Amino acid sequence: MELQPNVTGRKIGSEVAPRAYRIDDFCRSFGVGRTTVYALLKNGTLRSVKIGRRRLITAESGEALLSPEAA
């Protein structure tokens, strides 16, 4: 991914982590399958929000899934 200069001339890129993921993006980022994600959503392990027709999984919920306390 090529970095684009902003108005001040400094480079900006994808250093900022997303606050929420679409289902497919979450699967790629966290290395889990869609079926697993939907099962985790159904049993309440993952939290999501619905904005319009899009369901977004919060990054906080994904990180909690990876924490040692979740295991």
Secondary structure in CASP SS format (residue, H / E / C, confidence):
PFRMAT SS
TARGET T0000
AUTHOR 0000-0000-0000
METHOD secondary structure of the structure
MODEL  1
M C 1.00
E C 1.00
L C 1.00
Q E 1.00
P E 1.00
N C 1.00
V C 1.00
T C 1.00
G C 1.00
R C 1.00
K E 1.00
I E 1.00
G C 1.00
S C 1.00
E C 1.00
V C 1.00
A C 1.00
P C 1.00
R C 1.00
A E 1.00
Y E 1.00
R E 1.00
I H 1.00
D H 1.00
D H 1.00
F H 1.00
C H 1.00
R H 1.00
S H 1.00
F H 1.00
G C 1.00
V C 1.00
G C 1.00
R H 1.00
T H 1.00
T H 1.00
V H 1.00
Y H 1.00
A H 1.00
L H 1.00
L H 1.00
K H 1.00
N C 1.00
G C 1.00
T C 1.00
L C 1.00
R C 1.00
S E 1.00
V E 1.00
K E 1.00
I E 1.00
G C 1.00
R C 1.00
R E 1.00
R E 1.00
L E 1.00
I E 1.00
T E 1.00
A H 1.00
E H 1.00
S H 1.00
G H 1.00
E H 1.00
A H 1.00
L H 1.00
L H 1.00
S C 1.00
P H 1.00
E H 1.00
A H 1.00
A C 1.00
END
